[in-house]
């Protein structure tokens, strides 16, 4: 899709919860979305793109009013009209990122970082997952730590988005990788990005964990879906589970929910107000 004009809504992650922003996207039938960090300031923002309506002034007002009803201050709401391809708007806010001890996550238009052993190239397009959001960053650190100690013989990435987590694990030696996402664009993005990085994985459309077990399971989604799928997701864990997409205040309840299904809390990582929880079988 080239030369498509769209309306972009940008709200700081400090001003609106991720699940609330998803609700806003759903109300107005967003074309797509992302979570981005400004490379100069480090400020993270929720971003969504919408088709331009016939009455653009009214569209701006409706988006602003809806965000305010959901508790966002007017000064935190930024709406602009983009004349470029909306699916590549994220490129203006992303550069090569060093993560953990050895990882580099970068778009194809940026050079690799010379001191990083694991180079992951990612062009997510319309699918979420660039590594800039704290939850993704924390997940990558947790995956790296696990893979440095042992090579996962099987891995499930539930809610895979762009496939970043699975591809990173694959580049560290993980085998028999399955990605599942409810969005067809994400399923396609996983396959495309796996090809770019020269790794093998299987990508499926769905919103339910498979019945088979995996040595390592990762899920960077949201608190409510993680609670809803606690039983089947816990059942898919052969050894180690990494959960994210949650606020630090939500971590205790999430841990309790998965402990109720036979797992044991291993560790919790924090970055800003976000958390990643690891549990073991």
N, C-alpha and C positions, 0 to 999 in steps of 0.2 A: 504494500500500500504506500504509494509515494505521493508527495505534495498534497497531503491531506491537512486541511485546517481543522483544528480542534480547540476546545477550551480546557485549560489546565487549572486544576485546583490543588493548591499546596498549603498544607497546615503542619506546623511544627509537631513533632512527636510528643513534646512536652505539653501541648495544648489539647490533645485528643487521644483517647485510647485507641489501640489498633482495631479492636473489634467494633468500636463505635464508628471509626472511619470506614470500615468495611460495610457497615450498615448504610452509611451515607453514599458510598459507591453503588450499592444495590438499589437504593431509592431512585437514583438518577440514571441507572443503567450505564455505568462507566464502560468505556471501550477497553480500558486496561488500567493498571496502576503499578506503583513501585514504592520502595522506601529508599530514600537517597540521603547522602551526607555531603554537604558542601566541602570540597577539598581544601578550601582556605580556612573556613571557620570551624569545621567539624560539626556544624549544626545539622541534625537529622530531621527529615520531614517526610510525612505521608504525602504521596502525590497520586492524583487520578486524572484521567483524560476523558472528555465527553464530546459527543458530536455537537457541533454548533447549531443552535436553534435559529429559527427565523427571526425571533426577537431576542437579540443577544443581551440587551440591557435587562430584560425580564429574567433571562437565564442566570445572569450574574446575581440578581437580587434573590432568586429562588435558592441558589446554592448558598449564598451568604446567610439567608434567613434560616435555612435548614441546619447549617453548621452552628449558628447561634442557639437554636432550639436545643441542640445536642450539647450545649455548654461551652462552646468555643467563643472566645472574645473576638470581636470584629478585627482587632489589630493583628490577630494571628492567622487571619484568612487572606490568602493571596490567590487571586484569580486573574489569569491572562489568556489571551488568544494566541495560539501558536500557528505559524504558517508553514512549518516544516512537517516532516513525517513524525507524528506523535509517538510512534513505536520506537523511535531512536532518540527521543528527547532526553533519556537518562544519560546519554553519552557526555553531555555537558557537565555532569556532576560526578564523574567517576574516573579514577586513575589507578595505576598499579598499587596494590596494597600489600604490605608485609603483615603476615598474621602468624602468631605463634612462634615456634622455633625455626621453622624451615619453609613455611608456605608463602607463596606469592599468588594473589588472585588479581587478574588484570583483564581488561578488554583487549581485543585483538589489535586495536589501534594504538596501544601503549607497549613500550619495550619491557622485557622481563627485567626483574631486579637481579643483579649479578650474584648477590650473596645468598640467594634462596634456592634450596635444592629441589623443591617441588613447585613447578610452575603450572598454574591452572589458568587456562584462557577461556573466557566466558563472554558471550554476547547474548544476554537474556532476552532482548527485544521486549515482548509483551509479558513475559513470565517473570514473576518475582524471584529475587535471589541474586544479589551481586556481592554480598559479603560486607556491604557498608553498614547494614543495620546491626546493632549490638547483639541481637539474638543469633544472627547468622555467624557473626564473628566468634561468639562464644562456642557455638556448635563446632565450628572449624577447629578451634583450639582443643576441644574435647575429643574430636575425631583424631586429630594429630597425636594427642597423648596416647590414645588407645592403640593406634596403628604403629607407633614407635615401640610399643611393648610386645605386641603380637600382631600378626597379619590376619585380619578377619577372613575366614573361609566362606562366609556368606553375609550379606548385608541387605537390609530393607530400609529404603528412604521413603517414609510415609508423608505425603504432601510435599513432593519433591521440588515443585517450582521449576527453576531453571536447571536442576540437577547438580547444583554446585556441591552439595554435601557428598553425594554419591560419587561424583567424579573425583573429588579430592581424595576420598578413601581409595578409589580405584588406582589413582596415581601413586598411592602409598602401598599398593599391593593387594588390596581387597579383591576377593573373588565372588562370583555368583551373586551379582548385584541386581536387585529389583527395585524400580522406582514406581510409585503409585501417586497419581494426582487426579482430582476431579475435573480439572480444566484441560480440555484437548490441546490448548496452546502450550501448556506445561509439558504434556506428554511428548509433544513434538520437540519442544526446546531441549528436553533431556536427551533425546536421540541426536539432535543436531550438535549439541555441545559435547556429547560423548565422542562423536566423530571428530570434532575439532581437536580434542585432546587425545585421540587415539586409544580410547578405553572401551571396554565392552560392558553393556548393561542392558537390561530389559525394562521397558517403560510401558506402563499400563494405565488405562483410564479407570478410575474408581474412587470410592471414598470409604472403603472398608478394608481393614488389614487382611491379608491372606491367612489361611489356616495353617500353613507350614511355619516352621520356626527358622530363625536366622541368628547367627552368632551375635551380630551387632545390628541394632535397630535404632534409627534416628528419626525424629519427628519434630520439625520446627514449624508449628502450626499456630494455634491459639489455645487459650486456656479451656474454653467451653468445649470445642471439639475433642481436645485431649481427654477431658473428663468423660465425655460421652463414649469414647472408644477405649476406655481404660481396660475393660475386660479382654476384648479381642487383641488389642495391641500388646498388652502384657503377655498374653498367651503366645504371641509370635516371637517372644524374646528367648533365645537360647542361652545367652550369657550376659549381655550388656545392653542397656537402653539409655539413650540420650534424648531428653525432652526439652523443648524450648518454645519461644513465642509467648512467654509469660512474664508478668511483672514479678519483682522480688517478693511482693506481698502475697502473690498467689502460689508461691512455691510450696509452703507447708501443706496446703490442702491437696495439691497435686501429688505430692509425695505420699500422703496418706491414702489417696485413691488407688495408687498403684501398689502400695504395700498390701492393701486389702486383697490383691490378686496375686500374691506370692512373691513379690519382688522386695529387695532390701535397698534402702537408700545408701548410695555410695558417696556422692559429693554434690555440692551446689556451687556454681560459679556465678559471679555477679559482675555486671558492667552497666554503669549508670543505674537506671531503675529496673533493668532487665535481668533475667535469671535463666540459667541452664541447669537442669537437674539430671543427674546420672543415677541409675539404679542397676542392681545386679540380680541375676537369678541365683 
